[in-house]
Every structure is written in C-alpha cells, then in structure tokens.
Amino acid sequence: MVGPTYDCLANPLGAVRLTFDKAIGSGLHPSSFDGKDWGAVDLFRNFLFDQSHLSQVPILNPATVRLVQPNTLVRFRGMIQDMLGNEFYVGAYKDDSVWRTNKFKDFSQHPMGSSPDMRVWERRLLYCVPVPGLNSWAESASKIAIDKYMNWTSQQRDKRGREDFEAMDYKVSCDEFEGTPSAKKMREDGHPSSSSKSQDYNAECAYSSSIAVPDIDEDSFPCLVKIYDSPECELKLNDVFEFVGVLTFDSEPAVEKDDHDGFSNDYSDDMLVHLPPNKVPRLHCIIHQKLAVCDFLCNSPIIEPKPHLVKEVREALLRYLTAILGNDGVAAHFMLLHLLSRVHARVDNVAVGKLSLNLTCLNKESISIFGNQLNDAVENLLPFTKCMPLTVEYLNRSSLAPKKDYQSNRLTPAALQLAEGSHLMIDETKLEAGTLNSVGVDNARLLKNLIEFQKVEYDFTFYKMEMAADVQLLILSEGKSNILPADVIVPFQPSLVGSSEVVAAEVLEAWRWYLATVRSLPHSIESEMQKVVENDLVAARQADRSLGSQDFSRWLTMGRLISASFGETSLSLEHWQMVKELERQRMERLK
C-alpha cells in the first residue's frame, strides 16, 4: 500500500484535512472528536520521530521568523510565562454536505453560514517566551535547524514547480483514504474538483500574501501557543517545552475582515486584545514535549555515564574551576557541588537537594577579576544563567516577582520568574549602606524565600501565591550575606590570579554533558552506610551542640552530590569521608 504524498513540513494543514476526511469517511461523527485526536497527531508523531524528521523543522526565533512561511510547520522552544485560559472555537462544521475542520487554524477557509451543524471545541492559550537567561551556545541548535530547513526548501523548489506545490495536498493514495470525500472525487475524474481545489488553495494564498514581515520584539520574542487535547496537568507555569505546530501571524484573513459571516472561531477576543497578532506569532501546537537542561546541549559527546569515564571529566572540570578561582581548591570543590545541586524532593517546607553557595572575602577589586571569570565560566557551562548586581537602588526600584496586570489580563514578567535548572549569580559587593523602601524590603524578602525555600511569591493583587522554583543561587560578597542566608558559606582564599585560558569546544561540551547528566542520577544509602552516618552525626552533635538539623541535612546533600560527581548512585565510605573533610576545611576558614 502506497502512503500519502502530502508535505507535512510545507503544508501541515493539508495533512490535517486529509486525516479528518479519512476519519469522517470511516463513519465517525465530528461530535466524537471533541478533546480527541482523529489520527493527525499520530501522523505527525510518526513523521517527526519514527521517521526522524524533527531536525528539519525550523526553530522559531528572531533570526528565523522572517524566513519561515505562515501555515508551515515550525517548533518553538520556550518557557510558559503566562497561562491565558481557554478559548472556544468552531472546530467542525458543514459546508453544504461536507464536514470540514478548523482545528489548528485561526479562521475558517470556507463560509460557515448559519448552519446548526457546528461543533464548538475548546483550546488552551499559553503565552511563551524564550527561556530567561538562555546562553548563546545553547541557541545554536536553532541555527542548525534553519540551515537544514533552507536546504530542504531549496531542494523542494528544484524538485517541483509551483503547480505541483498547489496540488500537493491532494496527491494521496486511494487505498489509504478510500471512502473519504477526497478519494471519491479523485476516483471520479482523477483529481479534485476545480472549485474545491481553488477554494482551499486560494484561501491559503490570500492569507499568506496578506502578511507583511512581522514587527517582532527581538528582545522578548513571545509566542502565543494554542494547545489542543492536552490535560492541564501536563503543562505548568515556568515549564520549558518544545512546541511543534502550525505557524500563523494574523488572526483572520484580510478578505474576511470586511465581509464577515456573523460567526467567529474566536470567542475570547478581549483576552487577546493586548497581544496583536502582527507582533506575537501564533503557533497551533500539534505535538509538545517537556525539555530538560540536557536537551539544550548542542553536540552531546557519546560517553556513557560510567564511573571511570565520569571521573576523568570530573577531574578536568575541577582543575578548571580551581584555576579560575585562584588555586583555591576548597572553593572549587564546593563550586562543583553547587553546580550539580537541584531540588529533587520537597518535604513540608524543605526543598531537599538545593545547595546555595556564598563565597565571601570578595571586594570591589577582586570581584572584577574572579567574579567576571566565574560568571563567564558558569555561562559557558550551564544553558540558563543570570547575574544580578545587588544594590540598594536595585532593590528599591526593581520588580523581582511577577505581578498580575488585570487591565491587560497578563502576568507581568519579573527577574525571579526563572525556569527549572536556572543559575542565578548575585553580586553583593556593590551593596552599600542605604535605606530600603517598602519595595526594597519586599524584594529582600522574596530573595530570602527563594534561597531558603526555593519558592517565589507571585502577586495577584487580591491574593499572593507561592510558586515552587529550582534555581541554583551563588552569592559573591565581602562578608557573610545578611540578606541571603546561603546553605554553604565559604571564605574565598585565592593564592594566584585566576586563569583566563581558552577551553577547547569539545572539552566544554564534555563538561556540559557531565553537569547535565550526573545531576539527575538516582541516589541511595545502604543500610551499613546509614549506621556509619548516624553514628557520625551523633558524635558531631555531642562535640558541638550548635549543630542542628539544617547542618545534618546539608551534609547528607553534600554526600549525595559527591557521589553523583563520581557517577555513583550510592554513598560510599570514601565519599562520606570527603564530606567530613570538606566541612572541616570550611570550618577552619570560618574561624
């Protein structure tokens, strides 16, 4: 059996129509499709993943938005910055005796009239933005994708003329779609009726030709993603996703704005009035998948996370961190554990697994050397990083927490709305004596809650809601930070000027792979080691009554991270001894 020859990349709506016709031809009624897929998603999933064509789909960003065509297949990688609720639309309707669908479209290509044969369906609206703090090296995947896309379109232009492209959706196997309206028309005269063909294609061409180059904000580059048939629990605020779907720029064609038939696909115009379609592209999502930090690695080395291989990468990375930290091995060890930390569980109000780090003994002179080098190193190692210069003026004037703007019905973004796995470096060496106003006090409280509980309080005017976060916090300060109580305080003691040597690209890729891979390893403590740990904690408490549950929790977190740093999934006696030795050296410095 020969399969269909329509083009999922250049004409995804043609594929959607044909699968819809096939489902209707098999005897299914459109009323059974509300919230369900009739085969379109399976077709695209097979095309993208089973046939490995995902890399040919261009990634939508400021560099590519002027190259891709409307109504083609694109993918957008971004964070869900706001959830705008749901909208209703006419999902299916009858054009004379033929059922048609508006799914994955902004408007109808055919007049719907006043026929009672309409099915109103629902879709979710997500306001998405590029991941805050996304570093340039993590964006290079989009350049590769657009190169492949341009090569592919060039090949297609050489392969067929415009006439072949116009008829592309209708070249379909009669065996595959036997019984559908399209197949019947093809059996009758060998090609679709001219009225049907010209009506469908002309509507798409009229839409495409009416769109000028969009006036896109290249700094934020938002995208309105419309989600179909997906449970609400699958997509959450601040999650990072890759959405694959149909790109549109205008909410309705120019030919319909003056001559409207009285029915609309969009019952939530008020919600979108502050999101002009010529500035915010629409993406009708067909497939979405949640992304992790490792998905932003451009060229992951082919290395299995085996202990002996991981140990080699660990030693090289530790030498690098030691060099940029002025030969301070203790600080380098804690920096490595900090970069591997993540929230892996929550017990009551405790975020288990976090390890915020406060490097002290830095002043305005040393921060210009070591602070800059450390910031550059973190940017080269992690995909999402931000740096915050903390001053009284910054605290008094900035909006650190998102706030709901009811006039535009939008959640106003802020500095602390970050994706999971983000790294935030805070430079406190610029903080001088001054008075915090009410905004400054509130911002200081927000930062304190983030570092202590990994939560950010969102302001909805009439109430406030705490949102869980997973952000690595590094504080650089002269003395112990009074605003940000870090989990680990390490007095910085360099003996040399930090190294600024250039690291080879393949070495950086190995380190990025290492940090992204081992931080997600599972962890356990065998029963014998549990007894050793318990005895050591009891002995430590007897020797120093000031030690409390937070200290013991930090030691256990360090044990987990040291094990992971070696590619191990269980705590060994050797690793536990390393925890105690690091703590001993740190406490010596604090004295």
Beta strands, then each sheet from edge to edge (+ up, - down):
strand 1: 73-95
strand 2: 98-101
strand 3: 118-129
strand 4: 223-227
strand 5: 240-248
strand 6: 282-290
strand 7: 345-347
strand 8: 350-352
strand 9: 357-360
strand 10: 385-389
strand 11: 403-405
strand 12: 410-412
strand 13: 422-427
strand 14: 455-459
strand 15: 464-468
strand 16: 471-476
strand 17: 488-491
sheet 1: 2+ 1- 3+ 4- 6- 5+
sheet 2: 7+ 8-
sheet 3: 10+ 13+ 16+ 9+ 17+
sheet 4: 11+ 12-
sheet 5: 14+ 15-
end
